[in-house]
Amino acid sequence: MQAGNRSQATAADLAARELYAEILRSWNAGDAAGFSRIFSRSGSIVGFDGSQVNGQDKIEAHLAGVFSSHATAAYVGKVREVRLLGDGVVLLRAVAGMVPPGKSELKPALNTIHSLVAAHQGDHYRVELFQSTPAAFHGRPEDSERLTAELQEQLLSERRSSGA
């Protein structure tokens, strides 16, 4: 890889990781405006339940409704891969679990696979697509158990590093 491409890949990797971290932070804080702000004007989400929302303003309105209607579970995520797809376009793949309100452990039925596509716009990256797919692993309970154990370790690690 040439130095320029390596530099672009490193910048894209860092940007994608920060965007993903901001998605998790904003969700966990119940901050619909913060969540939507990292998307492009025409960005899209596909929610855990299959809901599809297109456009930054509609994403904010949709999530404001979600956050005002009930307490949401908090995400803990782990990035699996970041890959530069082309000039200024990056893919991030991650796994995540959720801790229901008032609980301290993950609820395995809420484990998910996250995909994020971001594009370079001006001097920064913006999310074009964020998708959350249930990690059901039909007929493979050992895969579900393995993912839950990995995410539980991630949760404990994050709690140790934050002093919680």
MOJORA-V828802 format. One record per residue. OMEGA is omega in radians with two decimals (999 if undefined). Layout:
BEGIN
<<OMEGA> <OMEGA>>
END
This chain:
BEGIN
<<3.14> <-3.09> <3.14> <3.11> <3.12> <3.12> <3.12> <3.13> <3.12> <3.12> <3.13> <3.12> <-3.14> <-3.13> <-3.13> <3.12> <3.13> <3.09> <3.13> <3.11> <3.13> <3.06> <-3.13> <3.13> <-3.10> <3.10> <-3.08> <3.11> <-3.08> <-3.05> <-3.11> <-3.14> <3.11> <3.12> <-3.05> <-3.08> <-3.10> <3.11> <2.97> <3.14> <-3.11> <-3.13> <-3.07> <2.97> <2.94> <-3.05> <-3.13> <-3.11> <-3.14> <3.10> <3.09> <-3.13> <-3.08> <3.09> <-3.08> <-3.12> <-3.14> <3.07> <3.14> <-3.13> <3.13> <-3.10> <3.06> <3.09> <3.11> <-3.06> <-3.13> <-3.07> <-3.13> <3.06> <-3.11> <3.07> <-3.12> <3.13> <2.79> <-3.04> <3.12> <3.14> <3.11> <-3.04> <2.93> <-3.06> <3.04> <-3.09> <-3.11> <-3.11> <3.08> <3.12> <-3.05> <3.08> <3.01> <3.06> <-3.10> <2.98> <-3.13> <3.03> <-3.12> <3.08> <-3.13> <3.11> <3.11> <-3.14> <3.12> <-3.12> <3.08> <3.00> <-3.04> <-3.14> <-3.14> <3.09> <-3.03> <3.01> <3.13> <3.01> <3.14> <3.04> <3.13> <3.13> <3.12> <-3.14> <-3.10> <-3.10> <-3.13> <3.08> <3.04> <3.12> <3.05> <3.14> <2.98> <-3.11> <3.10> <-3.10> <3.12> <3.10> <-3.03> <-3.13> <-3.11> <3.10> <-3.13> <-3.09> <3.13> <3.09> <3.10> <3.13> <3.13> <3.12> <3.12> <3.12> <3.13> <-3.13> <3.08> <3.08> <3.08> <3.11> <3.13> <3.11> <3.13> <3.12> <3.11> <-3.08> <3.12> <-3.14> <-3.12> <999>>
END
